[in-house]
Amino acid sequence: MTVAAAVHRWLDSDLVYDFRRSPVAIVALLVTIILVATAIGANFVAPYNVMDPASANVIDARLPPGATGMGGEVYLLGTDPQGRDMLSAVIFGLRTSLYVGGMSVVIAAAVGVILGLVAGYLGGWFDALIMRIADIQLSFPAILVALLVDGISRTVMNRAAHDSLATTVLILAIAASFWVQYARSVRSLVLVERDKDYVAAAKIIGIRPLAIIWQHIRPNVLGPVLVIAAINLALAILTEATLSFLGVGVPPTTPSLGSLVRIGNEFLFSGDWWISVIPAVVLVLLSLAVNLLGDWLRDALNPRLSG
Amino acid sequence: MGSFVLQRIFQTALVVLAAALVSFAMFRYVGDPVNNMVGQAATLAQREEMRRALGLDDPVAFQFLHFLRDALTGDLGVSYRFGVPVSRLILERLPATFELSLCAMLIATALGIPLGVWTALHRRSATSHLLMILSLVGVALPTFLVGIVLILIFSVWLGWLPSFGRGATVAFGGWTTGLLTLSGLKALILPSLTLGLFQMTLILRLVRAEMLEVLRTDYIKFARARGLTDWAVNYRHALKNTLVPVITIIGLQFGNIFAFSIIVETVFQWPGLGLLVIQSIQFADVPLLAAYLVMIAIAFAVLNLAVDLLYAAIDPRIRTGMLSARARA
């Protein structure tokens, strides 16, 4: 099949048809694309490089949106308490939030899918063990699991180590709180696939179990994983923002949407609303867009669930 | 029944033991316990003495048993940050968290159930649509932002309500309450609203869905055919049957309320357990964190065990088949 034919077939699919008839999904996708593109191109889009400490100018601290700095700089969205340009800080913060959220979803999905595949196919004690752990973890709220994993890891490491590893620890903590959903749904799908004829045929011609799991069963169980990942992405971004807001997320020097709101929160009473409100608005916009996109994807891929 | 109960109790004990093991490992291996307790000028001999007195020379399994024994008798160590026993700190902070959680749950139930019933009965009205859209926004809006927005409106702009602390409290023995003073009640409004909002949207959606389901059943149609008034059909027949699953979910939501109270307490500087935990993470206060971990494991394990056993008592299918109670909830 040529590339053109493939594109044509894709444009003709039910998914695209459904998408074109859903204004909510179109707007949500547009917003998501704009935000993601801005985050990826942060170095080129942002007026100032916030990651460079020299860009902070304490004389220009806490200027309202649209103000002009001492050196004639224009701050479209004002400045924060350290004199950093808010617009640039929010763009770099968006990048951090998307990176942490995205990475944790990828890791959670990878771990969950692998454990679910193996547990479902092998059964026996391994299956029992994994599912028991999953049951137990499900009885705790995800945000509490992320908070405790993150908090305990920070305490265990010494201060110097945890400042450089804080972001990695945060990603792993959020991933640890989400893997269960993937493992459970993949396992239940594998239990159905396992007894189908194509698996029996693969066994008969002597394909090794690992190859059967990976090359034959995995492609058939990945659809729902995509949906869970889309819905989880919004949750992961909110979890990152919450932990960073609480002061136990990204290191203090790294801007993220949550840590920016945290900084602004201290100046709420002096009337400097823009320091916390602007990152908050971006956060809500991002989480709402990703959430709606995930909901649409779930309904479009699984007509039984809609309505 | 017997084997189901035994299995669940065994699982609960395992969770608590695992939490205790992590907590013990933190105590034992994060930093040097002796260094944390003796002064700078202590000699090597004194350190050895201390080490023996603390039982740090014993085999590790032995030490773990000691740790469990101490924990069971309420001796959870001394906080690095405050220098007072952890158990006392936790007991001091518990009433504030308890009051906040209870008020939040009351708000969520008192608003969520009537609004859910209303949106189910007036499905096509504009207000219902608006409520459903608002509840969707409630899901996308993180708890800490709800708190900040409420502070911005009611404390900064309008100046009606305090934005932090618990106000004046009255003490009864070891229990402090803010419910009896005006400043205490005023301080409670914003935090409990923030904490209750998300739970409210959840209850609203659940009640609405259950109610719509029940309204479709034959006995409701039959009740209407018998000529009963709308009021009798909607409230005496439909609502009653709606509430059974709703009450169970509300019970399970208490765990969530407890988790989210950590966030709300930080936003409003509410002097409860959650704020204590966040600060102990920032200050690396190992004994406090370790004690909290064990405590929360016990609290959640017992809560879930209670809900599961209650289900098993109500629904015979769970006892006989190996149907998971959670799958039905």
Contacts between the chains, C-beta under 8 A, distances in Angstrom:
chain1	res1	chain2	res2	distance
A	132	B	11	7.2
A	135	B	11	7.9
A	135	B	324	7.4
A	135	B	326	7.0
A	136	B	11	7.1
A	136	B	15	5.6
A	138	B	326	6.9
A	139	B	255	7.5
A	139	B	300	6.0
A	139	B	301	7.6
A	139	B	304	4.5
A	139	B	326	7.6
A	140	B	255	7.4
A	140	B	259	7.8
A	140	B	300	5.7
A	141	B	255	6.2
A	141	B	256	5.1
A	141	B	259	4.1
A	141	B	260	7.7
A	143	B	259	5.7
A	143	B	260	7.3
A	143	B	263	7.9
A	144	B	259	4.0
A	144	B	262	7.7
A	144	B	296	7.4
A	147	B	259	7.8
A	147	B	262	6.7
A	148	B	293	6.6
A	148	B	296	7.7
A	151	B	277	7.5
A	151	B	281	3.9
A	151	B	289	6.5
A	152	B	22	7.3
A	152	B	26	6.7
A	152	B	289	6.6
A	152	B	293	7.3
A	154	B	281	6.3
A	154	B	284	7.4
A	155	B	26	6.9
A	155	B	30	6.2
A	155	B	281	6.7
A	155	B	284	4.8
A	155	B	286	5.9
A	155	B	289	5.9
A	156	B	26	6.8
A	156	B	29	8.0
A	156	B	30	5.5
A	159	B	284	7.8
A	234	B	140	7.2
A	238	B	142	4.7
A	241	B	142	6.0
A	241	B	144	7.8
A	242	B	142	5.6
A	242	B	143	7.2
A	242	B	144	5.9
A	242	B	263	6.0
A	245	B	144	4.9
A	245	B	263	7.8
A	245	B	266	7.8
A	246	B	144	7.7
A	246	B	262	7.4
A	246	B	263	6.7
A	246	B	266	5.3
A	246	B	278	5.4
A	247	B	266	8.0
A	247	B	278	7.0
A	247	B	282	5.9
A	248	B	278	6.7
A	248	B	281	5.2
A	248	B	282	6.8
A	261	B	144	7.3
A	261	B	145	7.2
A	261	B	148	7.0
A	265	B	148	6.2
A	265	B	267	7.7
A	268	B	148	7.1
A	268	B	151	6.5
A	268	B	152	6.3
A	268	B	156	6.0
A	269	B	155	7.9
A	269	B	156	6.0
A	269	B	163	7.7
A	271	B	156	7.6
A	273	B	152	6.7
A	276	B	148	6.2
A	277	B	152	7.8
A	280	B	145	5.3
A	280	B	148	6.9
A	283	B	142	7.3
A	283	B	145	7.2
A	284	B	140	6.4
A	284	B	141	6.0
A	284	B	145	6.8
A	287	B	140	4.9
A	287	B	141	7.9
A	287	B	142	7.4
A	288	B	137	7.3
A	288	B	140	4.4
A	291	B	139	7.2
A	291	B	140	5.2
